[in-house]
Amino acid sequence: MGYVRRAMANDVLNFLGDLVREARARGADEADAVDIDSRSLDAAVRLGKIEHMERSELRKTGLRVLVGRRQAIVATADRQADTASALVERAVAMARAAPEDPHAGLAEPALLAQEWPELDLYDDARPASEDLVARALEAEAAALDVAGVANSEGAGASRSEARVALVSSNGFAGSYRRSGCGLSVSVLAGEGTAMESGYDWTRAVHGSDLAEPAAVGRSAGERAVKRLGPVKPDTAVMPVVFEQRLAGGLVGAIAGAVNGAAVARGTSFLKDAMGEAVLKDGMNLIDDPGRGRGLGSRPFDAEGLPCKRRALVEGGVLRSWLLDLRSARQLGLAPTGHASRGAGSAPGPASSNLYLEPGRLSPEELIGEIENGLFVTALMGHGVDLVAGRYSQGAAGFAIRGGRLAEPVSEITIAGELRDMLLGLDAADDLVFRGTVNAPTLRVEAMTVGGR
């Protein structure tokens, strides 16, 4: 099996190498080609019955060529020789007609990854469709067994895999495979117009790392029941605690603000904050593309550069942007190996496994220090303005009274200035890696909670 995989990878690299060589022969000064071969299987159930089963397979090849500083990108799902030749011809012609971009171009060979780590990103186990259905049914049944749960919005299970290959005229050639799987369930508690929803999920690279379906289902059911009978609190300024599974949203806001492309455009509220405190003293924000079995891990970036663990914020101070080659050139800095791309798009900077390191207090201790506040368990809409640095979102959760969770609350809005929110942030000790952006339970010192 290993030999077959290596042979398949070599076939793809040879094909991409042929594209790049033909592009050079037709007049391109530089070229790179990427091939993304992905497939997925999804199963959804509701009230004990299969709602749908979906299988998809998609393979796409993208070619980027540069004539001087003029760049063009074309993509196709057809690997026939005639189609490939026409693709190259079209790409070169488009590049000659494109406007100049002084910051476009491939990496200098000295910057390229020469070797990369084995990150255990592929799971050989391929569950059959009936296995996915069984997982979803088990999760839904466990949720419906929770006293007070009245209906189901459905459960789903999935498995996906992809092979990524990249070849560049600067001498880079590499490929890797990755897989992913997931399970989710959502149910309703209560009756009539007084119903509340609850959901939970689990995601992993390897199926063996998923939470048990019954545990996911019970959690979703219990969450729905706890939300019954919410009230709308009075508008006030108070401490707000973000539940661990939602706290990554605040970290994601930082990631967007330190994205090199946004900084170069001047559209980030942190564009002038390099070297300044953006979090409390001692707090560290890390991006780690080399995390074993990480959902965002990658052995090299989309421009063939090595990927390394990097502290974006160290000791509370902003130390690094997320940079691809283009944004690095715009800012006069060295690239950080954060390029990401699809087959039909140019590279752009993106984080991998981004996380805020945990603090020392437990979530209960963070909450215990609050006399009157809010514990957020659900967010609605998207209200993060990374240009102006403002945060405003619909929310639901529980009131905090005397250091303890009290009645459920809903139909509220939480708002604040992001710089103030981040500088007033405290982290609990319960960091869990649930996705590509992760954080422990977070407490914001003061936000405006809009209610009655």
C-alpha positions as CSV (number, residue, x, y, z in Angstrom):
1,M,0.0,0.0,0.0
2,G,2.8,2.4,0.9
3,Y,4.5,1.8,-2.5
4,V,1.2,2.5,-4.3
5,R,0.8,5.8,-2.5
6,R,4.3,6.8,-3.3
7,A,3.8,5.9,-6.9
8,M,0.6,8.0,-7.1
9,A,2.3,10.9,-5.5
10,N,5.2,10.7,-7.9
11,D,2.7,10.6,-10.8
12,V,1.1,13.8,-9.7
13,L,4.5,15.5,-9.1
14,N,5.6,14.5,-12.5
15,F,2.4,15.9,-14.1
16,L,2.8,19.2,-12.2
17,G,6.5,19.3,-13.2
18,D,5.5,18.9,-16.8
19,L,3.1,21.8,-16.5
20,V,5.7,24.0,-15.0
21,R,8.4,23.1,-17.6
22,E,6.0,23.8,-20.4
23,A,5.1,27.1,-18.9
24,R,8.7,28.1,-18.8
25,A,9.2,26.9,-22.4
26,R,6.3,29.1,-23.6
27,G,7.7,32.2,-22.0
28,A,7.0,32.3,-18.3
29,D,9.8,33.5,-16.1
30,E,8.4,31.6,-13.1
31,A,5.7,29.1,-12.5
32,D,4.2,26.8,-9.9
33,A,1.4,24.2,-10.0
34,V,-0.7,22.8,-7.3
35,D,-3.0,19.7,-7.4
36,I,-5.7,19.1,-4.8
37,D,-7.5,15.8,-4.9
38,S,-10.2,15.5,-2.3
39,R,-13.1,13.3,-1.4
40,S,-15.7,13.1,1.3
41,L,-18.6,11.1,2.6
42,D,-21.3,12.6,4.7
43,A,-24.4,11.0,6.4
44,A,-27.2,12.9,8.1
45,V,-30.1,11.4,10.1
46,R,-33.1,12.9,11.9
47,L,-35.5,11.1,14.3
48,G,-33.9,7.8,13.7
49,K,-34.1,7.9,9.9
50,I,-31.5,8.7,7.2
51,E,-32.1,12.1,5.8
52,H,-29.3,12.1,3.2
53,M,-26.1,10.5,2.2
54,E,-23.6,12.4,0.2
55,R,-20.3,11.4,-1.5
56,S,-18.2,13.9,-3.3
57,E,-14.9,13.7,-5.2
58,L,-13.1,16.7,-6.6
59,R,-9.8,17.0,-8.2
60,K,-8.4,20.4,-9.3
61,T,-5.1,21.5,-10.8
62,G,-4.0,25.1,-10.7
63,L,-1.2,26.7,-12.6
64,R,0.3,30.1,-11.7
65,V,2.7,31.8,-14.2
66,L,4.7,35.0,-14.0
67,V,6.0,36.9,-16.9
68,G,8.2,39.5,-15.3
69,R,6.0,40.7,-12.4
70,R,2.8,40.0,-14.3
71,Q,0.9,37.1,-12.8
72,A,-2.0,34.9,-13.9
73,I,-3.7,31.8,-12.4
74,V,-5.8,29.2,-14.2
75,A,-7.3,25.9,-12.9
76,T,-8.9,22.8,-14.4
77,A,-10.3,19.5,-13.3
78,D,-9.2,17.8,-16.6
79,R,-5.7,16.2,-16.7
80,Q,-5.7,15.2,-20.4
81,A,-2.6,16.2,-22.2
82,D,-4.4,18.4,-24.7
83,T,-6.2,20.2,-21.9
84,A,-3.0,20.7,-19.9
85,S,-1.2,22.2,-22.9
86,A,-4.1,24.6,-23.6
87,L,-4.1,25.5,-19.9
88,V,-0.5,26.5,-20.1
89,E,-1.0,28.5,-23.2
90,R,-3.9,30.4,-21.7
91,A,-2.1,31.1,-18.5
92,V,0.9,32.6,-20.2
93,A,-1.3,34.7,-22.5
94,M,-3.2,36.0,-19.5
95,A,0.0,36.8,-17.6
96,R,1.3,38.9,-20.5
97,A,-1.9,41.0,-20.4
98,A,-2.1,41.3,-16.6
99,P,-1.1,44.4,-14.7
100,E,2.3,44.4,-13.0
101,D,2.5,43.5,-9.4
102,P,5.9,44.4,-7.9
103,H,5.4,42.1,-5.0
104,A,4.5,38.9,-6.9
105,G,6.9,36.1,-7.4
106,L,8.2,32.8,-6.1
107,A,10.5,32.2,-3.2
108,E,14.3,32.3,-3.5
109,P,15.5,28.7,-3.5
110,A,17.4,29.2,-0.2
111,L,14.1,29.9,1.5
112,L,12.4,26.6,0.4
113,A,11.7,23.6,2.7
114,Q,14.4,20.9,2.1
115,E,12.8,18.3,4.4
116,W,9.6,18.2,6.5
117,P,8.3,16.3,9.4
118,E,5.8,13.4,9.5
119,L,2.8,14.8,11.2
120,D,0.5,11.8,11.2
121,L,-2.2,13.6,9.2
122,Y,-3.7,10.6,7.5
123,D,-6.0,8.0,8.9
124,D,-6.0,4.7,6.9
125,A,-9.4,3.8,8.4
126,R,-12.2,4.5,5.9
127,P,-15.6,4.0,7.6
128,A,-18.4,2.8,5.3
129,S,-21.5,4.8,4.9
130,E,-23.4,2.5,7.3
131,D,-20.7,3.1,10.0
132,L,-21.3,6.9,9.7
133,V,-25.0,6.4,9.9
134,A,-24.6,4.3,13.0
135,R,-22.5,7.0,14.7
136,A,-25.0,9.7,13.9
137,L,-28.0,7.6,15.1
138,E,-26.2,6.8,18.4
139,A,-25.5,10.4,19.0
140,E,-29.0,11.5,18.2
141,A,-30.6,8.7,20.3
142,A,-28.4,9.7,23.3
143,A,-29.6,13.3,23.0
144,L,-33.2,12.4,22.7
145,D,-32.9,10.2,25.8
146,V,-32.2,13.3,27.9
147,A,-35.2,14.2,30.0
148,G,-36.8,17.4,28.6
149,V,-35.6,17.0,25.0
150,A,-38.6,17.1,22.7
151,N,-37.3,17.0,19.1
152,S,-34.2,16.7,16.9
153,E,-32.8,19.0,14.4
154,G,-30.6,16.1,13.2
155,A,-27.2,14.5,13.6
156,G,-24.4,14.1,11.0
157,A,-21.2,12.2,10.6
158,S,-18.5,12.6,8.0
159,R,-15.1,11.5,6.8
160,S,-12.9,13.4,4.3
161,E,-9.4,13.1,2.8
162,A,-7.3,15.2,0.5
163,R,-3.9,15.0,-1.2
164,V,-2.0,18.2,-1.8
165,A,0.9,18.4,-4.2
166,L,3.0,21.5,-5.2
167,V,5.8,21.9,-7.8
168,S,7.6,25.2,-8.5
169,S,10.1,26.3,-11.1
170,N,12.4,27.4,-8.2
171,G,13.1,23.7,-7.4
172,F,10.4,22.8,-4.9
173,A,8.4,19.6,-5.2
174,G,6.4,18.0,-2.4
175,S,3.1,16.4,-1.5
176,Y,1.2,15.2,1.6
177,R,-2.1,13.6,2.5
178,R,-4.5,14.5,5.2
179,S,-7.8,13.2,6.5
180,G,-10.6,14.5,8.8
181,C,-13.7,13.2,10.4
182,G,-16.5,14.7,12.4
183,L,-19.8,14.1,14.3
184,S,-22.4,16.6,15.3
185,V,-25.9,16.7,16.8
186,S,-28.5,19.3,17.5
187,V,-31.8,18.9,19.4
188,L,-34.6,21.0,20.9
189,A,-36.0,21.0,24.4
190,G,-39.3,22.4,25.7
191,E,-42.6,22.9,24.0
192,G,-44.3,25.3,21.6
193,T,-42.8,28.8,21.4
194,A,-40.7,28.1,24.5
195,M,-38.2,25.7,22.9
196,E,-34.5,26.0,23.1
197,S,-31.8,24.3,21.0
198,G,-28.6,22.6,22.1
199,Y,-25.8,21.2,20.0
200,D,-22.4,19.6,20.3
201,W,-19.7,18.3,18.0
202,T,-16.4,16.6,17.7
203,R,-13.7,16.8,15.0
204,A,-10.4,15.1,14.5
205,V,-7.8,13.9,12.0
206,H,-8.0,10.3,13.1
207,G,-11.3,8.6,13.9
208,S,-10.0,7.2,17.1
209,D,-9.6,10.7,18.5
210,L,-13.3,11.5,18.2
211,A,-15.4,11.8,21.3
212,E,-17.9,8.9,21.8
213,P,-21.2,9.5,19.9
214,A,-23.2,8.9,23.1
215,A,-21.2,11.5,25.0
216,V,-21.7,14.1,22.2
217,G,-25.4,13.4,22.1
218,R,-25.9,13.6,25.9
219,S,-24.0,16.9,26.0
220,A,-26.2,18.4,23.2
221,G,-29.4,17.3,25.0
222,E,-28.3,18.6,28.4
223,R,-27.3,21.9,26.9
224,A,-30.7,22.4,25.3
225,V,-32.5,21.6,28.6
226,K,-30.4,24.0,30.6
227,R,-31.3,26.9,28.3
228,L,-35.1,26.5,29.0
229,G,-36.9,29.5,30.5
230,P,-34.4,32.3,29.5
231,V,-34.9,35.9,30.6
232,K,-33.7,39.1,29.0
233,P,-31.4,41.0,31.4
234,D,-31.1,44.7,31.9
235,T,-28.5,46.5,29.8
236,A,-25.3,47.0,31.7
237,V,-21.5,47.0,31.6
238,M,-20.1,43.8,33.2
239,P,-17.5,41.1,32.9
240,V,-18.3,38.5,30.2
241,V,-17.0,35.0,30.2
242,F,-16.8,33.1,26.9
243,E,-17.3,29.3,27.2
244,Q,-14.3,27.4,26.1
245,R,-15.8,26.1,22.9
246,L,-16.7,29.6,21.8
247,A,-13.5,31.4,23.0
248,G,-11.6,30.6,19.8
249,G,-13.7,33.3,18.1
250,L,-11.9,36.0,20.0
251,V,-8.5,34.4,19.1
252,G,-9.8,34.3,15.5
253,A,-10.3,38.0,15.6
254,I,-6.6,38.5,16.6
255,A,-5.6,36.2,13.7
256,G,-7.6,38.3,11.2
257,A,-6.0,41.5,12.6
258,V,-2.4,40.1,12.3
259,N,-2.9,38.8,8.8
260,G,-0.2,40.3,6.7
261,A,-2.4,41.0,3.8
262,A,-4.8,43.1,6.0
263,V,-1.8,44.9,7.6
264,A,-0.3,45.7,4.2
265,R,-3.7,47.1,3.0
266,G,-4.0,49.1,6.3
267,T,-7.3,47.4,7.1
268,S,-6.4,46.0,10.5
269,F,-7.0,47.7,13.8
270,L,-3.6,46.3,14.9
271,K,-1.6,47.6,11.9
272,D,0.5,49.9,14.0
273,A,0.7,47.7,17.1
274,M,3.8,45.7,16.4
275,G,5.9,45.6,19.6
276,E,3.0,46.9,21.7
277,A,1.0,45.1,24.4
278,V,-2.2,43.6,22.9
279,L,-2.9,41.1,25.7
280,K,-2.1,41.0,29.4
281,D,1.5,40.5,30.5
282,G,2.5,36.9,30.3
283,M,-0.1,35.8,27.7
284,N,1.1,33.9,24.6
285,L,-0.7,33.4,21.3
286,I,0.9,30.5,19.3
287,D,0.6,29.3,15.8
288,D,1.9,25.7,15.4
289,P,1.6,24.1,11.9
290,G,3.8,21.2,13.1
291,R,1.3,19.9,15.7
292,G,0.9,16.1,15.3
293,R,-2.6,15.2,14.1
294,G,-3.5,18.9,14.2
295,L,-6.6,19.9,12.2
296,G,-4.7,22.8,10.7
297,S,-1.3,21.2,10.4
298,R,0.8,21.2,7.3
299,P,4.4,20.1,6.6
300,F,5.1,23.0,4.3
301,D,3.2,26.0,3.2
302,A,1.5,26.8,-0.2
303,E,4.7,28.4,-1.5
304,G,7.0,25.6,-0.5
305,L,8.4,27.3,2.6
306,P,9.0,25.5,5.9
307,C,6.4,25.7,8.6
308,K,7.5,26.5,12.2
309,R,5.9,27.1,15.5
310,R,5.7,30.8,16.1
311,A,4.6,33.1,18.9
312,L,2.5,35.8,17.4
313,V,2.0,37.4,20.8
314,E,4.6,36.7,23.4
315,G,4.3,37.9,27.0
316,G,1.3,40.0,25.9
317,V,3.3,41.8,23.2
318,L,2.6,41.5,19.5
319,R,5.7,40.0,17.9
320,S,4.8,38.7,14.4
321,W,2.4,39.0,11.5
322,L,1.1,36.0,9.5
323,L,3.0,36.5,6.2
324,D,3.1,34.9,2.8
325,L,5.7,36.0,0.3
326,R,3.7,38.8,-1.2
327,S,2.6,40.5,2.1
328,A,6.2,40.0,3.4
329,R,7.6,41.9,0.4
330,Q,4.9,44.7,0.9
331,L,5.9,45.1,4.5
332,G,9.7,44.7,3.9
333,L,9.8,41.6,6.2
334,A,10.8,38.0,5.9
335,P,8.0,35.5,5.1
336,T,6.8,33.4,8.0
337,G,5.6,30.3,6.1
338,H,1.9,31.0,6.4
339,A,0.9,30.9,2.7
340,S,-2.3,29.0,1.9
341,R,-4.1,28.6,-1.4
342,G,-6.7,26.8,-3.4
343,A,-6.1,25.4,-6.9
344,G,-7.6,28.5,-8.6
345,S,-6.3,31.2,-6.3
346,A,-3.1,33.0,-5.5
347,P,-1.4,32.3,-2.1
348,G,-2.5,34.4,0.9
349,P,-1.5,34.3,4.6
350,A,-3.5,32.1,7.0
351,S,-2.9,30.6,10.4
352,S,-2.7,26.8,10.9
353,N,-3.2,25.6,14.5
354,L,-3.7,28.8,16.4
355,Y,-4.2,28.8,20.1
356,L,-4.0,31.0,23.2
357,E,-2.0,29.3,25.9
358,P,-4.0,28.4,29.1
359,G,-3.8,30.4,32.3
360,R,-3.7,29.1,35.9
361,L,-7.2,29.5,37.1
362,S,-10.0,27.0,36.5
363,P,-13.1,28.2,34.7
364,E,-15.0,28.0,38.1
365,E,-12.4,30.2,39.6
366,L,-12.6,32.7,36.8
367,I,-16.4,32.8,37.2
368,G,-16.1,32.8,41.0
369,E,-14.4,36.2,41.0
370,I,-17.4,37.8,39.3
371,E,-20.3,39.3,41.4
372,N,-22.5,40.2,38.5
373,G,-21.7,39.1,34.9
374,L,-22.5,37.0,31.9
375,F,-21.4,33.5,30.8
376,V,-21.8,33.2,27.0
377,T,-22.6,29.8,25.6
378,A,-24.0,30.8,22.2
379,L,-23.2,33.5,19.6
380,M,-25.3,34.6,16.7
381,G,-24.3,36.5,13.6
382,H,-21.0,38.0,12.7
383,G,-20.1,41.3,14.3
384,V,-16.4,41.7,14.3
385,D,-15.1,44.8,12.6
386,L,-11.4,44.3,12.1
387,V,-10.8,47.7,10.5
388,A,-12.3,49.8,13.3
389,G,-11.6,47.2,16.0
390,R,-15.2,46.8,17.2
391,Y,-17.0,43.7,18.4
392,S,-20.8,43.3,18.6
393,Q,-22.7,40.0,18.5
394,G,-25.9,38.4,19.5
395,A,-25.5,36.1,22.4
396,A,-27.2,33.7,24.9
397,G,-26.0,32.0,28.0
398,F,-26.3,32.4,31.8
399,A,-26.2,35.2,34.2
400,I,-23.4,35.1,36.8
401,R,-24.5,36.1,40.3
402,G,-22.2,36.0,43.3
403,G,-19.6,33.9,41.5
404,R,-22.1,31.2,40.3
405,L,-24.1,30.5,37.2
406,A,-27.7,31.6,37.6
407,E,-30.7,31.8,35.2
408,P,-30.4,31.4,31.4
409,V,-30.5,34.6,29.4
410,S,-31.1,35.2,25.7
411,E,-32.0,37.9,23.2
412,I,-28.9,40.0,24.2
413,T,-26.1,41.7,22.4
414,I,-22.5,41.9,23.7
415,A,-20.3,44.7,22.4
416,G,-16.9,46.3,23.1
417,E,-13.7,47.8,21.6
418,L,-11.4,44.9,20.6
419,R,-8.2,46.6,21.9
420,D,-9.8,47.1,25.4
421,M,-11.3,43.6,25.3
422,L,-8.0,41.9,24.5
423,L,-6.1,43.9,27.1
424,G,-8.7,43.0,29.7
425,L,-8.6,39.3,28.9
426,D,-8.0,36.5,31.4
427,A,-7.6,32.8,30.4
428,A,-8.6,29.7,32.3
429,D,-6.6,26.4,32.3
430,D,-9.0,24.3,30.2
431,L,-7.5,24.6,26.7
432,V,-8.9,21.9,24.4
433,F,-8.0,21.5,20.7
434,R,-11.4,21.3,19.0
435,G,-10.6,22.9,15.7
436,T,-7.9,25.1,13.9
437,V,-8.4,28.1,16.3
438,N,-8.5,27.3,20.0
439,A,-8.6,29.0,23.3
440,P,-9.4,28.1,27.0
441,T,-12.4,29.7,28.7
442,L,-11.9,33.5,28.5
443,R,-13.0,36.3,30.7
444,V,-13.3,39.8,29.4
445,E,-13.0,42.5,32.1
446,A,-15.9,44.6,30.8
447,M,-18.3,44.6,27.9
448,T,-21.6,46.3,27.2
449,V,-24.4,43.7,27.5
450,G,-27.5,45.0,25.7
451,G,-30.8,43.6,27.1
452,R,-33.9,45.4,28.2
